[in-house]
Amino acid sequence: MNINTTKIRILLTIAAVLVTAAIAQAVPITFQVRMPRQIELGTFDPDNDFVDLAGTFNGWGGDPLTVMADSDGDTIYEITLNGFTSSETIEFKFRINGQWDGTEEFPNNGPNRVYTVQPSDNLILVWYSDDEPGAGEIGELHWWNDSVFYEIFVRSFQDSDGDGIGDFPGLTQKLDYLNDGDPETSDDLGITGIWLMPINDSPSYHGYDAVDYRSINPDYGTMADFQTFLDAAHARGIKVIIDYVMNHCSNQHPWFVASAQNNPAYRDYFRWSPNDPGQTGPWGQDLWHWNSSGYYYGLFWGGMPDLNYGTPAVKNEMFDTATYWLDTIGVDGFRLDAVLYIFEEGDQVQNTDSTLQFWQDYNAHVKAVNPDVLSVGEAWASSTIVEQYVTEDRLDICFEFDLSYVTLDAVNNSYADNLRSKAAQVYGLYPYLQFGTFLTNHDQNRSFEVLGFDEGKAKVAAGIYLTLPGIPFVYYGEEIGMIGSGAHEYIRSPMQWTDGSQAGFTTGVPWQPVNGNYQEFNVLVEEQDPTSLINWYKQLINVRNQTPALRRGIHEPLTSSASPVMSFVRIHEQQTVMCLANTASGKENGITLTGSAASLVPGIHTITNLLDPGDTFDITVSPSYEITGLNLAGYEVAVYRFVGASGVESGDAGLPGAGLLLGQSYPNPFNPSTTIHYSLPSQSYVRLGVYDVAGHEVAVVVEKVQAAGPHEVRWNGTDTKGQSLSAGVYFLRLDAGGQTRMSKITLIK
């Protein structure tokens, strides 16, 4: 071999190795961070702020800053950096505007992010401060997020024919009580959704063991009667969902009768064993029940055999039945009973992987029939288990049992700290606002009894859950203080309409005796008392229906110096509402509330109580986000709206000393006109609006670009149409340069 040729080959090999080593050292990393939560909260303005990256690799954000970009407007900020080494460990954080001022992220409440560089494909995609979907991130909302549901046991609601059993004609007669279809009235309950407990033919009084899934219980009327009710409800803007008991049926169902007779077409519709497997269920019950043809599986009891969804024909039949109710009949969705128990895997009888997959299949089917269908799951378990049923395209919402327990405990113990923590945990656990709230239901002792028959406690409990995030469900009679405990028949007794014979439920003998408290606690008597429980429910539901922040808004807790006080804010677009509830019977004075940049803006704000519009005053939010000196009477609930403006806005809006001034109006009070004084720190687009005490804009006084310096404008007390406004309190809102100022004026006549 030629020596020179050999040297050349060696040199080329060395060069190749060096090049390969250099390439191996130059590993790129793409950093991406999602910012929609910060944009929604107003802590990051994509038009004026920027995101940068600080870490061990750039001197923790030294000059020049490592600024990231959102090139396609999807709120994901990105940058790719080179020069990293495989297996190298780096630490880093994302920041806003290159500042270490508390706006930098604190992922998982920790100091830094840590990452080990891989040989290739280094992509880091995170949510800023790990505010992931469900942790308050604004997601898709649906019609049910604007609804207040009312759970009805048809057998107990209203009897139309004197046989002592409630029916659909009776329910239709009472629809105006729930919602008269006129949004301008406030004397109905304001219900916009109805959940009907089982309406199929059944051998039991409760109906949770159907013998025909496509039938109407003849005790309740005919399918035509149901259709009349459904049409009347829809005409009033009320959606209707029905109980669909997919886990089990009656042992008198023709499928089970045929299966027990060894009919090969139906034998595998249920699970059979020649011997008793000896399994027990979650509460110690026997799971296998004897029949002349063997032992069959039934989670709840022998009269309710579980359907075997391992047999495709069962699944197909039940999915087709869902289609029938949605497409042919026209219901708006289902409340799904016992969703934890569809499939068993060995000794695991609840919450199995097969069950979770089943609900994905179910959801795909019903959404193909009607994309707007609502599926509500009864997963009676801890919040972390329930959450699995509302993710991965399974059910739309499930009931939040844990939150209901903590709510009732807070009111009974006059201690709200645990409730504050639980409400925040629940809000962050589910997809945005996709969970059902309630006090008690048809399987639990009635809430009025749980709360010691105390009307004050009942009012504050209602005030809490009807203002918290989620979709509220009122159990029939809850709004009038119906009682019942122990055996379920007592919890599902006839509705108390009047103080007359049989509480106005029937002209005959009721299927179940009416409660002993019906002469005092009934619709007729309570509607005549403006301070009654029913009128309190009407007021709460009306306020919720009229206030987008209570239906669609984010939730930010406020800590309270008084442990009995539950406190939080709800924020939606330009509307901020502060909700306070005193769970104690005694007055709480000098309350201090503490929020954050996500919930409050320092400065002076005018607030008005939507439950008592006369309760209007100015509050001061300190630079440390504190509000001091608040007072609440025993069991008082207050829903304070920041009048005319959001309490949380982007940039330095509302900050003291930022330069924008809204001075005194003179004269004030005034008639017929007043002069409004204000000063701009720089040339700005100015908008000066006038709002009434309900927060409705009634006039625009200024809307144009103006130079820096003092300004004044005369307003003559007329609305946008030039019509004279009535005497009363009004609020001025001045918006300029991304800042907002508020003041109060009074028009006299």
C-alpha positions in Angstrom: 0.0 0.0 0.0 1.3 3.5 -0.8 2.3 5.3 2.4 0.9 8.6 1.2 -2.4 7.1 0.4 -2.6 5.6 3.8 -1.9 8.9 5.5 -4.6 10.6 3.5 -7.1 7.9 4.5 -6.1 8.3 8.2 -6.5 12.1 7.9 -9.8 11.8 6.2 -11.0 9.4 8.9 -9.9 11.8 11.7 -11.6 14.7 10.0 -14.8 12.7 9.6 -14.7 11.8 13.3 -14.1 15.5 14.3 -16.9 16.6 12.1 -19.3 14.0 13.5 -18.3 15.0 17.1 -18.9 18.6 16.3 -22.3 17.8 14.8 -23.1 15.7 17.9 -22.4 18.6 20.1 -24.6 21.0 18.2 -28.0 19.7 19.2 -30.9 22.1 18.7 -33.8 22.5 21.1 -37.2 24.0 20.1 -38.9 25.7 23.1 -42.6 26.3 22.9 -44.9 27.8 25.6 -48.7 28.1 25.5 -50.1 31.5 26.8 -53.9 31.5 26.4 -54.5 31.4 30.2 -52.4 34.5 30.8 -54.1 36.3 27.9 -57.5 35.5 29.3 -56.6 36.7 32.8 -55.1 39.9 31.4 -51.6 39.2 32.8 -50.2 39.0 29.3 -51.2 41.3 26.3 -49.9 39.8 23.0 -50.1 43.3 21.4 -47.9 45.0 24.0 -46.0 42.3 25.9 -43.5 39.6 25.0 -42.3 36.2 26.2 -38.6 35.4 26.7 -36.5 32.5 27.7 -34.1 32.5 30.6 -31.8 29.6 31.7 -28.4 28.2 32.5 -27.5 28.5 28.8 -28.0 32.2 28.4 -27.0 33.7 31.7 -30.5 33.5 33.0 -31.8 36.0 30.5 -29.0 38.4 30.1 -28.5 41.0 27.4 -29.6 40.4 24.6 -32.9 38.8 25.7 -34.0 35.5 24.2 -37.3 36.7 22.9 -39.8 34.1 21.6 -42.4 34.6 18.8 -46.0 33.6 18.0 -45.7 33.6 14.2 -49.2 32.2 13.4 -51.3 33.7 16.2 -52.1 30.5 18.0 -50.9 31.8 21.4 -48.0 29.3 21.3 -44.7 31.2 21.5 -41.6 29.5 20.1 -37.9 29.7 19.6 -35.2 27.2 18.4 -31.7 27.5 19.9 -28.6 25.6 18.8 -25.4 24.5 20.6 -26.7 22.0 23.2 -24.9 18.7 23.9 -26.7 15.4 24.1 -27.1 14.3 27.8 -26.6 17.8 29.0 -29.0 18.9 31.7 -30.3 22.5 31.5 -32.6 24.6 33.7 -34.8 27.4 32.5 -38.0 29.4 32.9 -40.2 31.5 30.7 -40.8 35.1 31.6 -43.0 38.0 30.6 -41.2 41.2 29.3 -37.8 39.9 30.5 -38.7 40.6 34.2 -38.0 38.9 37.5 -41.0 40.6 39.2 -43.3 37.7 40.1 -44.8 37.5 36.6 -42.2 34.8 35.6 -43.6 31.3 35.6 -43.5 29.0 38.6 -44.2 25.6 37.1 -45.7 23.1 39.6 -45.0 25.8 42.2 -41.3 25.0 41.7 -38.3 27.3 40.9 -37.1 26.1 37.5 -37.8 23.7 34.7 -35.2 20.9 34.2 -34.5 19.1 30.9 -32.0 16.6 29.8 -31.0 17.1 26.2 -31.7 14.2 23.8 -29.6 13.2 20.8 -32.4 14.4 18.5 -36.0 15.6 18.3 -35.7 18.0 21.3 -39.1 19.7 21.4 -40.3 21.2 24.7 -44.0 22.3 24.7 -45.6 23.4 28.0 -48.3 25.6 29.4 -47.0 28.8 31.1 -46.7 28.0 34.8 -48.3 24.6 33.9 -51.8 26.2 33.6 -53.0 23.2 31.6 -56.5 22.8 30.1 -58.9 22.3 33.0 -56.8 24.4 35.3 -58.9 27.4 34.4 -57.9 27.4 30.7 -60.8 28.7 28.7 -62.2 25.9 26.6 -65.3 25.4 24.5 -68.6 26.1 26.1 -72.0 24.7 25.3 -75.7 25.4 25.8 -75.7 23.5 29.1 -73.2 26.0 30.5 -75.9 28.6 30.3 -78.5 26.3 32.0 -79.9 25.7 35.4 -81.4 22.2 35.6 -84.2 21.0 37.7 -84.4 17.3 38.6 -88.0 15.9 38.5 -89.5 12.6 39.7 -92.6 12.6 37.5 -94.5 10.3 39.9 -94.3 13.0 42.6 -94.6 16.2 40.7 -98.2 16.8 39.7 -101.2 14.4 39.3 -103.7 15.5 36.6 -106.3 12.7 36.9 -106.7 12.0 40.6 -105.1 8.6 40.7 -102.4 9.8 43.2 -99.6 9.4 40.7 -97.9 12.3 39.0 -98.0 12.3 35.2 -97.0 14.2 32.0 -100.2 16.2 31.7 -99.7 17.4 35.2 -96.1 18.2 34.6 -97.0 20.1 31.5 -99.6 22.1 33.5 -96.8 23.2 35.9 -94.2 24.3 33.3 -95.0 28.0 33.8 -93.8 27.5 37.4 -90.4 26.5 36.2 -90.2 28.9 33.2 -93.1 30.8 31.6 -91.1 31.4 28.4 -90.9 35.2 28.9 -87.4 36.4 29.8 -88.8 39.7 30.9 -90.7 38.1 33.8 -89.1 37.1 37.1 -92.0 35.4 38.9 -91.1 31.9 37.6 -88.1 29.9 38.8 -86.0 30.6 35.8 -85.2 26.9 35.0 -83.7 26.3 31.6 -83.1 22.5 31.8 -85.1 19.6 33.1 -83.7 16.2 34.1 -86.5 13.6 34.3 -85.8 10.5 36.5 -86.7 7.3 34.6 -89.8 7.5 32.5 -89.7 3.9 31.0 -92.1 1.2 31.9 -90.9 -0.6 35.0 -92.2 -2.9 37.8 -90.8 -0.6 40.5 -92.0 2.8 41.6 -88.7 4.5 40.9 -88.2 3.1 37.4 -84.5 2.3 37.5 -85.2 -1.2 36.3 -86.8 -0.9 32.8 -88.7 -3.6 31.1 -88.8 -1.6 27.8 -86.3 1.1 27.0 -88.4 2.7 24.3 -91.6 3.0 26.3 -93.4 5.5 28.5 -94.4 4.3 32.0 -98.2 3.9 31.7 -98.6 5.5 35.1 -97.2 8.7 33.6 -99.3 8.7 30.4 -98.7 7.9 26.8 -95.9 8.7 24.4 -98.2 11.4 23.0 -98.5 12.9 26.5 -94.7 13.0 26.7 -94.3 14.6 23.3 -96.8 17.3 24.3 -94.8 18.0 27.4 -91.5 18.0 25.4 -92.9 20.4 22.9 -94.2 22.7 25.6 -90.9 22.7 27.4 -89.0 23.5 24.2 -91.4 26.3 23.4 -90.3 27.9 26.7 -86.6 27.5 26.0 -86.2 24.5 28.4 -84.0 21.6 27.3 -85.0 18.1 28.5 -82.7 15.2 29.4 -84.0 11.8 30.5 -82.5 9.1 32.7 -81.0 6.3 30.6 -80.1 3.3 32.8 -77.7 1.5 30.5 -75.9 -0.6 33.2 -78.8 -2.8 34.1 -82.5 -3.6 33.5 -85.3 -5.4 35.3 -85.3 -9.1 35.8 -88.8 -8.9 34.2 -87.3 -7.4 31.0 -88.1 -9.7 28.0 -84.4 -10.0 27.3 -83.7 -11.4 30.8 -86.7 -13.7 30.7 -85.5 -15.2 27.4 -81.9 -15.4 28.7 -83.0 -17.2 31.8 -84.9 -19.7 29.6 -81.6 -20.4 27.8 -82.8 -18.8 24.6 -79.6 -18.8 22.5 -80.4 -15.4 21.0 -80.5 -13.8 24.4 -78.4 -16.0 26.8 -75.3 -13.8 26.4 -77.2 -10.6 27.0 -76.4 -11.2 30.6 -73.5 -12.9 32.5 -74.1 -16.4 33.8 -72.2 -18.9 35.9 -73.1 -22.5 36.7 -71.7 -21.9 40.2 -71.7 -19.0 42.6 -68.4 -17.2 42.1 -68.8 -15.7 45.5 -67.9 -12.1 44.6 -68.9 -9.2 46.7 -69.4 -5.6 45.5 -68.1 -2.2 46.5 -70.4 -2.0 49.6 -70.2 -5.7 50.5 -73.2 -6.8 48.5 -73.5 -10.2 46.8 -72.9 -9.8 43.1 -74.2 -13.2 41.8 -77.8 -14.2 42.2 -79.5 -17.6 41.8 -81.9 -18.5 39.1 -83.1 -21.9 38.0 -80.8 -21.7 35.0 -77.7 -20.6 37.0 -76.2 -17.6 38.7 -76.4 -14.2 37.0 -74.4 -11.0 37.7 -76.3 -8.0 39.1 -74.3 -5.3 40.9 -77.2 -3.6 42.7 -79.5 -6.6 43.5 -81.2 -9.6 42.0 -84.0 -7.6 40.5 -81.6 -5.6 38.4 -79.3 -7.9 36.3 -76.4 -6.1 34.6 -76.4 -6.1 30.8 -73.4 -7.9 29.2 -71.8 -5.4 26.9 -69.3 -8.0 25.9 -72.1 -9.2 23.6 -72.1 -6.9 20.5 -75.9 -7.2 20.1 -76.5 -5.6 23.5 -74.3 -2.6 22.7 -75.9 -2.2 19.3 -79.4 -2.4 20.8 -78.7 0.2 23.5 -76.9 2.6 21.2 -79.9 2.3 18.8 -82.2 3.1 21.6 -80.2 6.2 22.3 -80.7 7.2 18.7 -84.4 6.6 19.0 -84.8 9.0 21.9 -82.6 11.7 20.3 -83.6 11.5 16.7 -87.2 10.2 16.7 -88.5 11.6 20.0 -86.3 14.7 20.2 -84.9 14.7 23.8 -81.8 16.9 24.3 -79.7 14.3 26.2 -79.3 11.8 28.9 -78.5 11.5 32.5 -76.6 8.2 32.6 -77.0 6.1 35.7 -74.1 4.1 37.4 -71.5 4.9 34.7 -68.7 3.3 36.8 -69.9 -0.3 36.4 -70.5 -1.1 32.7 -67.6 -3.6 32.4 -66.0 -5.9 35.0 -62.4 -7.1 34.7 -61.7 -10.0 37.0 -62.4 -8.8 40.6 -62.4 -5.2 39.5 -66.1 -4.3 39.1 -65.9 -0.5 38.8 -63.9 2.1 36.9 -62.2 -0.4 34.5 -60.4 0.4 31.3 -63.1 -1.3 29.3 -65.7 0.9 31.0 -63.8 4.0 30.0 -63.5 2.8 26.5 -67.2 2.0 26.4 -68.1 5.6 27.1 -65.8 6.8 24.4 -67.7 4.5 22.0 -71.0 5.8 23.3 -70.0 9.4 23.0 -68.9 8.9 19.4 -72.3 7.4 18.6 -74.5 10.0 20.2 -72.5 12.9 18.9 -72.8 11.5 15.4 -76.6 11.6 15.9 -76.7 15.0 17.4 -73.5 17.0 18.1 -75.4 19.1 20.7 -76.5 16.2 22.8 -75.7 16.4 26.6 -74.5 13.3 28.4 -74.4 13.7 32.2 -72.8 10.8 34.1 -73.5 9.6 37.6 -70.0 8.6 38.8 -70.5 8.5 42.5 -66.8 8.6 43.4 -64.0 10.9 44.3 -63.3 13.9 42.1 -60.1 12.4 40.7 -61.9 9.3 39.5 -64.9 11.2 38.2 -62.5 13.4 36.1 -61.6 10.4 33.9 -65.2 10.2 32.7 -65.2 13.8 31.4 -62.0 13.6 29.4 -60.8 11.7 26.4 -64.1 12.3 24.5 -66.2 10.3 27.0 -69.1 12.2 28.7 -69.8 15.9 28.7 -70.2 16.3 32.4 -70.5 14.3 35.6 -71.9 15.3 39.0 -69.4 16.6 41.5 -70.4 14.7 44.7 -67.3 15.7 46.7 -68.0 19.4 46.2 -71.6 18.9 47.4 -70.4 17.2 50.6 -67.9 20.0 51.3 -70.5 22.7 50.6 -72.9 21.3 53.1 -70.1 20.7 55.6 -69.0 24.3 55.3 -72.5 25.6 56.0 -73.1 23.2 58.9 -69.7 24.0 60.5 -69.5 27.7 59.7 -66.1 27.2 58.2 -65.4 28.0 54.5 -61.6 27.4 54.1 -62.0 23.8 53.1 -64.7 24.7 50.6 -62.5 27.4 49.1 -59.8 24.9 48.5 -62.1 22.2 47.2 -63.9 24.6 44.8 -60.5 25.7 43.4 -59.4 22.0 43.0 -62.6 21.0 41.2 -62.4 24.1 38.9 -58.8 23.1 37.9 -59.5 19.4 37.5 -62.1 19.2 34.7 -62.3 20.6 31.2 -63.3 24.2 31.6 -66.6 24.4 33.6 -67.7 20.9 32.6 -69.1 19.5 35.8 -72.5 19.4 37.5 -73.1 21.0 40.9 -75.9 20.3 43.3 -76.7 20.0 47.0 -78.4 16.6 47.2 -80.4 14.3 44.9 -83.0 11.6 44.9 -80.6 9.1 46.6 -79.6 11.3 49.5 -81.3 12.8 52.5 -82.8 16.1 51.4 -80.6 19.2 51.8 -83.0 21.1 54.1 -82.9 18.2 56.5 -79.1 17.8 56.2 -78.9 21.5 57.1 -80.9 21.1 60.3 -84.2 22.5 58.9 -82.5 25.9 59.1 -83.7 28.3 56.4 -80.7 30.6 56.8 -78.4 27.7 56.1 -80.5 26.6 53.2 -80.2 30.1 51.7 -76.5 30.4 52.0 -75.9 26.9 50.6 -78.0 27.8 47.6 -76.2 31.1 47.3 -72.8 29.2 47.1 -73.6 26.5 44.6 -75.6 28.7 42.3 -72.7 31.1 41.9 -69.8 28.6 41.8 -68.5 27.4 38.4 -70.2 24.4 36.9 -73.8 23.5 35.8 -76.2 23.6 38.7 -79.0 21.0 39.3 -81.8 21.8 41.7 -83.7 18.8 43.1 -87.5 19.4 43.0 -88.8 20.8 46.2 -85.4 21.9 47.4 -86.4 25.5 46.7 -89.3 25.3 49.2 -87.6 23.4 52.0 -89.0 19.9 51.4 -87.7 17.3 53.8 -87.1 13.6 53.6 -84.5 11.1 54.8 -83.9 7.4 55.2 -85.9 5.2 52.8 -85.8 6.7 49.3 -89.6 6.9 49.1 -89.4 9.7 51.8 -86.8 11.6 49.8 -89.0 11.4 46.7 -92.4 12.4 48.2 -95.0 14.5 46.4 -94.3 18.1 45.5 -95.9 20.6 47.9 -97.8 23.1 45.9 -100.3 24.5 48.4 -101.3 24.3 52.1 -104.5 22.6 51.1 -105.5 19.0 50.8 -102.7 16.7 49.8 -100.5 19.8 49.3 -102.2 20.4 46.0 -100.5 17.4 44.4 -103.6 15.3 43.8 -107.3 15.2 44.3 -107.0 11.6 45.2 -104.8 9.5 47.6 -101.1 10.2 46.8 -98.9 7.2 46.1 -96.7 8.3 49.0 -97.9 10.5 51.9 -97.0 14.2 51.6 -94.5 15.6 54.1 -95.7 16.8 57.4 -94.3 20.3 56.9 -96.3 21.0 53.7 -98.7 23.5 55.3 -95.8 25.9 56.0 -93.4 24.9 53.2 -95.2 25.0 49.9 -95.2 27.1 46.7 -98.4 29.0 47.4 -97.5 30.2 50.9 -93.9 31.0 50.2 -94.5 32.9 47.0 -96.4 35.5 49.0 -93.4 36.1 51.3 -90.7 38.1 49.7 -88.1 36.7 52.1 -89.0 33.1 51.6 -86.7 30.3 50.4 -88.5 30.0 47.1 -88.2 33.7 46.3 -84.5 33.5 47.3 -84.0 30.7 44.7 -85.9 32.7 42.1 -83.6 35.7 42.7 -80.4 33.6 42.6 -81.4 31.8 39.5 -82.5 35.0 37.8 -79.2 36.7 38.7 -77.2 33.7 37.3 -79.3 33.7 34.1 -78.6 37.5 33.6 -74.9 37.4 34.5 -72.5 35.8 32.0 -69.6 35.8 34.5 -71.6 33.4 36.7 -72.3 31.0 33.9 -69.2 31.3 31.8 -66.6 33.1 33.8 -63.3 31.9 35.2 -63.0 31.3 38.9 -60.4 32.9 41.1 -60.5 32.3 44.9 -60.1 35.1 47.4 -58.8 34.3 50.8 -60.8 35.8 53.7 -59.7 36.9 57.2 -63.0 35.5 58.5 -63.0 31.7 58.3 -66.8 31.4 57.8 -66.7 33.6 54.7 -66.6 31.9 51.3 -65.2 34.3 48.7 -64.2 34.2 45.1 -64.5 36.2 41.8 -65.9 35.1 38.5 -64.6 36.9 35.4 -66.0 36.8 31.8 -64.8 39.2 29.1 -65.4 42.7 30.6 -67.5 41.5 33.5 -66.2 40.8 37.0 -68.4 39.5 39.9 -67.2 39.1 43.5 -69.2 36.5 45.4 -69.3 36.4 49.2 -71.2 34.1 51.5 -71.2 34.1 55.3 -71.7 30.5 56.4 -72.1 31.6 60.1 -75.3 32.8 61.8 -73.5 35.8 63.3 -72.4 39.0 61.6 -68.8 39.2 60.3 -67.3 42.7 60.5 -64.1 44.1 59.1 -63.5 41.3 56.6 -60.3 41.5 54.7 -60.1 39.7 51.3 -56.9 39.0 49.5 -56.6 38.2 45.8 -54.0 38.3 43.2 -53.2 40.0 39.9 -55.5 37.4 38.3 -58.5 38.4 40.3 -58.2 42.1 41.4 -56.8 45.3 40.1 -55.5 47.8 42.6 -57.5 51.1 42.7 -60.9 52.4 43.6 -63.9 50.5 42.2 -67.6 50.9 42.5 -69.4 47.7 43.2 -73.1 46.9 43.3 -74.8 43.8 44.9 -76.9 42.1 42.2 -79.0 40.6 44.9 -79.6 44.0 46.5 -79.0 46.9 44.0 -79.3 49.4 46.8 -76.1 47.9 48.2 -73.7 50.0 46.1 -70.5 51.5 47.3 -66.8 52.1 46.5 -64.1 49.7 47.5 -60.3 50.1 47.4 -58.1 47.3 46.2 -54.6 47.8 47.7 -51.4 47.3 45.7 -51.1 43.9 47.5 -54.6 43.0 46.2 -56.4 43.4 49.5 -59.9 44.7 50.2 -60.6 45.7 53.8 -63.5 46.7 55.9 -66.2 44.5 54.4 -69.2 43.4 56.5 -71.6 40.5 56.1 -74.7 39.7 58.1 -75.3 36.2 59.4 -75.9 33.8 56.4 -75.7 36.7 54.0 -74.8 36.1 50.4 -73.6 39.1 48.2 -72.9 39.0 44.5 -71.0 42.2 43.8 -70.6 43.3 40.2 -67.8 45.7 39.3 -70.0 48.3 37.7 -69.4 49.1 34.1 -66.0 47.6 34.0 -64.0 44.4 34.6 -62.1 44.3 37.8 -59.3 42.6 35.9 -57.9 44.2 32.7 -54.6 44.1 30.8 -51.6 46.2 31.4 -51.6 48.8 34.2 -55.4 49.4 33.9 -56.8 50.6 37.2 -53.4 51.1 38.9 -53.1 54.2 41.1 -50.9 57.0 39.8 -50.7 55.6 36.3 -51.7 59.0 34.9 -55.3 58.7 33.7 -57.6 60.8 36.0 -61.4 60.9 36.1 -62.2 63.9 38.3 -65.3 65.2 40.1 -68.4 65.9 38.0 -70.0 69.2 38.8 -72.7 69.6 39.9 -73.3 66.2 41.5 -76.2 65.4 42.2 -77.3 67.2 39.0 -80.4 68.3 37.0 -80.5 68.7 34.1 -76.8 68.4 33.2 -73.3 68.0 34.7 -69.7 68.7 33.6 -67.4 65.7 33.6 -63.6 66.4 34.1 -60.8 64.1 33.2 -57.1 64.2 32.2 -55.1 62.1 29.8 -51.4 61.3 30.3 -50.9 61.0 26.5 -52.8 61.2 23.3 -55.3 58.4 23.4 -58.4 57.0 21.9 -61.0 57.9 24.6 -64.3 56.3 25.4 -66.5 57.7 28.2 -69.7 55.7 28.9 -72.6 56.0 31.3 -74.0 52.9 33.0 -77.0 52.2 35.2 -76.9 50.3 38.5 -77.5 47.0 36.6 -74.4 47.6 34.6 -76.1 48.4 31.3 -74.5 51.1 29.2 -77.1 53.8 28.7 -75.1 56.6 27.0 -71.7 57.3 25.3 -70.5 60.8 26.0 -67.1 60.7 24.3 -65.7 58.3 21.7 -62.7 59.8 19.8 -58.9 60.4 19.9 -57.9 63.3 22.2 -54.6 65.0 23.0 -52.8 64.7 26.3 -53.9 67.0 29.1 -57.2 68.0 30.9 -60.6 67.7 29.3 -64.2 68.4 30.2 -67.5 67.5 28.6 -71.1 68.4 29.4 -73.7 65.6 29.7 -77.4 66.4 29.8 -78.7 63.2 31.3 -80.0 61.6 28.1 -79.5 58.2 26.7 -78.0 57.1 23.3 -81.3 57.9 21.6 -81.6 61.4 23.2 -84.3 60.4 25.6 -84.2 61.8 29.1 -83.1 59.2 31.7 -85.0 58.7 35.0 -83.6 59.9 38.3 -81.2 57.6 40.0 -77.5 56.6 40.5 -75.3 56.2 37.4 -71.7 55.3 36.8 -69.1 56.9 34.5 -66.5 54.6 32.9 -63.5 56.3 31.3 -61.3 54.1 29.0 -58.1 55.5 27.5 -54.7 54.1 26.8 -55.5 50.7 28.1 -56.6 52.1 31.5 -60.0 52.5 33.1 -61.4 54.8 35.7 -64.8 54.8 37.4 -66.9 57.4 39.3 -70.5 57.7 40.5 -73.0 60.4 39.7 -76.6 61.0 40.7 -79.4 62.4 38.5 -82.3 64.1 40.4 -85.6 65.2 39.1 
